[in-house]
Each structure stands twice: as C-alpha cells, then as structure tokens.
Amino acid sequence: MPTCGLIGTITADTIKYDDGRSFGSVGGILYQAAALCGGGTATALFSNCGDDLRPEVEKIIGKWSGLDRRGLTFLPGPGNRVRLRYSELAREREEILESVVPALDPRPILAGLPGLDFLFLVFNSGFDIALPDWRSIADRAACPIWIDIHSLALAARVGGPRDYRALPDWPEWVRGAAYLQANRQEVACLMGHPERWADESEIRALAFRSFGLGLQAAFITLGKDGVLVATPEEIRRVPAPVPAAVVDTTGCGDVFAAATARALLDGISPVRAAERGVALATRAVGISGLQATYDLAFRVRMKAAE
C-alpha cells in the first residue's frame, strides 16, 4: 500500500451561505486525509493544531484506519479558526482568519521523507510553512510532490477579510514539484493580476512555465465546469457531472486532489486520474463534514472492490 504525506493546517471552519445555511466543523488538511484514508491509502499527517481543537479532532480521526498521526502536533492556545462565506454574487468565497497557529517545524517531515511514496503541500492557512523550510524538504524528497496553492494566494492577514494577492515568488514554491493545483483566481495571483481571472491562454502559458520547473501536470479547478488538465503533451478539460444535490462545497477540491493523487500513484495518466478525482468530488458536494467524506471514499472503494 502506498503512503502519502500530508503537509498542511487543521482549521475550524464556520461556513455560511447567502441562503441562510451554515455549517461548523474542523477541516483543512483533514479533508485530504479523510478521502485518502477512506480510499485505502496510508497517510502520514504533518500538521500543527491548536489545543482547543484537540477534542473534536481526536474524536474524528480516531475512527480512521491508515492514518499515521506522529507528525500531528497540538500546540497551546487557539487553533486556526476561519470564517467562510459563499455568495452567488462573488467570484470567490470570503475568508476571515480569526486565529493562526505557528508554521510547521520541518524536522519531523524530513525524518519521515524516506517512507513516503507521495507528498502533498496544501496551503490551508497561508501560514503553514516557511519557504526556506519548504525548500529544505522539497530538495530532499525522492517522491512526487503535489502543491495546492489555495490560501497562499490570500493576504497574510488575521482578523479581517483576506484579499487575493500577486505571488511573484511562486516558482520557488513550485520548483521540483510534480503536480500543481490551483483554481482560476489563484492562477490569476500567480500571473500577477489577482483583480481578474486568467483566461485559457494565460493558463497555458503558466503551465508551460511550470514544466520548466519540473512540473509534470497542472490541475486547474473550474468549479462546476470541471478541471483543466495541462501536461507537456496536451491541455484537456475534464467536465464535471451534474451533482444529484449540492449540500456543502467545502473540501471538494481536497477530495479531488486525494482521489486524483491515488490514481496517479496507481500509474494512471493525469487526465484519467483527474476524471476519477472529479467523479468523487462531484459526489462530495452532496455531503458535509469530515466523517461523511471518509465514509464516502470508503463506500466507493468497497464498491470498486466488488
């Protein structure tokens, strides 16, 4: 069984929609962990978490098989608490980070690298790890690396709405990685114009620049329109099926990443792997919460084994 390493932050999310619906739960890097563990992939978690979130986190992850939590550190004080608001009128969700935990110590990750077949770096807060520490990890990793830009594209602000920002140093984060995940807004930040979404020609230009940094494929998530997959050989759009119901979209990009990465580990091409990721993510919009995500991945795995 392959082992995936997960670098990121555990968050406590309060999610509100314009129609009055609201949800509250822990999340962040645990969405990838839920989908990977439920899907039968051994997972080593490297994350800092505030001690105030410990009871809820322990209650959830204690039920998951295949999770190595030796890289999980509970720290005194508040955890990463995030308020998210989704609006049909806005291109992207509004995020307010109310509290933040310190960046990760790279030493446990460096010690765990030899046992990993795949490594994720997911920016759940944007404060997850310092660039010099990340370079020390990426330069030593022998396994493929997947980077999800996500909250790195947000202003490093606590206590107020986080605007999207340009990321001129993104090549230093991406260099040596095999796979890049970003949505259209995040691509615009990489391109240096966060005020407008990148068009397909700009996405193509960014992808080809990334290939020069060692990237094998870029996955640009397009929401209900699916995913644009760019490799040195081709750029293909993978459409998303119409979901049976939409309950909560939080974590769907994480579910996509986990399912796609597992398919890549099984030797499937990036486009075919993305099809698997999109299929599971589409089902994930009809549920809410971490345990439901784990259960969904588990059911899909059991059905595939029949």
N, C-alpha and C positions, 0 to 999 in steps of 0.2 A: 504494500500500500504506500503511495507517495505521501510525503509530508510537506505541507505548506506552512511557511512562516508568515505571520500577520503582524505588521508594524502599524500602529495607529492608536487612537484615543477612544476610550469608552466615554460616552456622553449620556446625560439625562435630558431627553428631549420633551419639550412641551409644544405640541403641534396644533395649530389652529387653521381652519378653513373659513372662507368667506360665508359659507352656507351655515355656519354655526357649529359644525362638528369640531371636536377637539380630542386629542389623544395625549397621553403622557406615559413615557416608558424610558428605560435605558436603551441605548443603541450604539451608534458609532461603529467602531470596528467589529462589534459583536454581530452585526448583520452578516458580514462575510463569514465570520466564524460559524454562525448558525447554518448558513447554506452549505459550507464546506463539510462540517461535521455531520449534518443531516444527510448529505450526499455521500458519506462514507470516506471522506478524505481526512487523514490525520492532520491535526492543525496545532501549531505551536504559536501561542499568543504572546506578543510583546507589547505591553501597554501599561501606562500609568492610570490609576483610578483614585479618585478621592474617597477617603474612608467613609464618608456619609452615604456613598452609593453601594458600599460593600454588601449589606444585607440583601438588597434586591439583586445585585449581580450574582452573588453566591447562590441564591435560590434558583436563578435561571440556568446558569452554566453548569451547576452541579448535576443536571439531568442529561447533559450531552456526552455522548461517547466520542472518543478520539481526540479530545481537547487536552493538550499539554499546557498547563497554566503556570509553569515555573517562571515564565517571563512576565507574569502579571504582578504588578507591584501596587499595593494600596498605600496611599500617602495621607498623612494628616491633613485635615482641612477639607474644604468643599471640592467636589469633583467638577468636571466640565458640565455646566448647565447651560442649555441652549433653548431659546425660544424661536420657533419657526412658524412663519405664516405663509400659507399658499393662497394666491389670488389669481383668478382668471384674467385680471386686468394687468398683471405684472408678468414680464417675460420669465423672471426667475423668482424663487422664494425669497422672503425677507428673513434674515438671520440675525439674532442678537445673542452674543455670548456673554452670559452673566458672570461666570467664573471659569478659571482655567487652571489646569494642573501643570507642573513643570515639564519641560521637554524630557524625552527618554534618555537614559544612560545607554550609550552604545555597547558597553562591555558584555552584558548578557546576550545581546544579539550576535556579536562577534563570536562569542563562545558557542552559540547554537548553530552557526552557519554550516559546519560540516555535515550536519544531519538533515539539511533541508534540500528538497527537490525543486522548490519554487518559493519565491519570496514576494510578498505584497508590501508596498509602502502606500498607505492610504492617509491622506490629509483630512482627518475628521475635524480638526480644530484650526489648522494652520500653524499651531504652536507645537506640533507633535515631536519634531526632532530638529536639531540644528544642522545646517548644511555641512559644516566640516565633519560632524559625526556621521551624517549620512554618507558622505564620500568615503569615509573610512570603512563603512560597511559595503557599499556598492563595489568598491575597488577590490574587495577581497572575496566577494560572493562568486561561487562557481556555478550557481543555479540561475535559471531565468528569473528576471525581476519584472514585476508589474507595478507601475506607478499610476495612482489615481490622483490627479491634481486637486480636484474638489476644493476644499476650504483654503488651500494655499493661495487661491485666486482672490480671496477676500482680504480687506484691510485688516491689519493686526490690531484690532480694536476690541476692548472689553467694555460692556455696559451700554452700547448703542448700536444702531443698525450698521452692518458691515458692508461698505460699498465694494464693488469689484474694482480691481487694480491691475495695472500692467505688471508683467513679470519678466523683466529683461534678463534675469539670471536663470530662467527655466532650463537652458541647456545644461547647466551644472547639476541640476536635479535629475535630468533625464539621461545624461551620458552613461552609457553602459547598460541601460535597461533594455529589455527585450520588447516590452509592451507598454503602451501609454493609453490611459483612459481619460477622457475629458468630454464635457458637453459643449454646445456651441458657444455659450457665454464664456466658458473657461478657455476655449480656443481663442476667442477674441482677446482675452487677457494675455495669452502667450504671444499673440500677434502685435500687442502693444496698443490696441484700441478697445478697451472694455466698454466704451459707450455704445458700440454696435456689434451685432453678431457677425462672425466671419462667414463669408459666402463659400461655396464649394471650391472655387479656385484657390482661395486663401487656405482652406483646409488642406487641399492637395499640396500647396507649397510648404505648409508647415510639416506635413507628413514626410515629404522628401528631404527636408532639412533634418528631420529627426532620424531618418535612415542613416545619414552620415554620422550620427552619434551612436549608432549600434542598434537602433530600434528595428525589430522585425515586423511589427504591426502596430497601427494606431486604431483605437476603437473610439469613435466619436458618437456619443449617445445623443439621440434626437427626440427623446420623449416618445410620444405616441407614434412618431414616424419611424421608429426603429433605431438602427445603428448603421453608421457609415464605417466600413472596414477598409483601411488603407494598408497595403503591403507594397514592397518594391515592384511587384508584378502587376498589381491591379488595385482599383478602388471600386468596391461594391457596396451597395446599400442592402441591408438586411431588414425587410419590413417587419413590423410588429403586428401580430394578430389583434383583432378587436377583443378586449377582455370581456369576460362574462359579466363582471361587476368591478367597479372601482371603489375600494374602501379606503385605502391609505397608500400613497405612492412613496412614502419614506422607506428608504433601504432598497428600493428596486434596482437602482444602479449597482448596489453592492451585491445583490443576488445575481445580477447579470455577470458581474466580474467573477464571482466564485464559480458559477456554472461554466463560464467560458474558459477560465483557467484550468479547471479539471479536465475539460475536453482537450485543451492544448496538451496537458500532461499525458493524455491517452494517445497522443500522436495525430489528432485531428487538425485539419488546416484552420487558419484563423477565421475564414468566412464560415465554414461549417461549425466551428466552435461557437462563433457568435450567434448562429441560429439556435443552438442549444441554450445559450445564455438568454437570448430574447424570449424564448419559449417559457423558461422558468420565471423570468422577471414579469412577463405578462400575467402569469398565474398569481404572482406575488402581490399585484396591485389589489387583488380581491381579498386579502387578509390584512391583519395588522399585528405588529409585535414580533419579538424575537422568537418566542416559543412556537408561534404559528409558522414562522419562517423555517425553523428547524423541522417541524412536523411535515411541512410541505415538501422540503427536499428529501426527507426520509421516505415519504409515500411515493414520490417519483422514482427514487432508487429501487424501492421494493417492487414497483410495477415493472420497471425495466428488467429486473432480475427474473420475472416470472417466465 
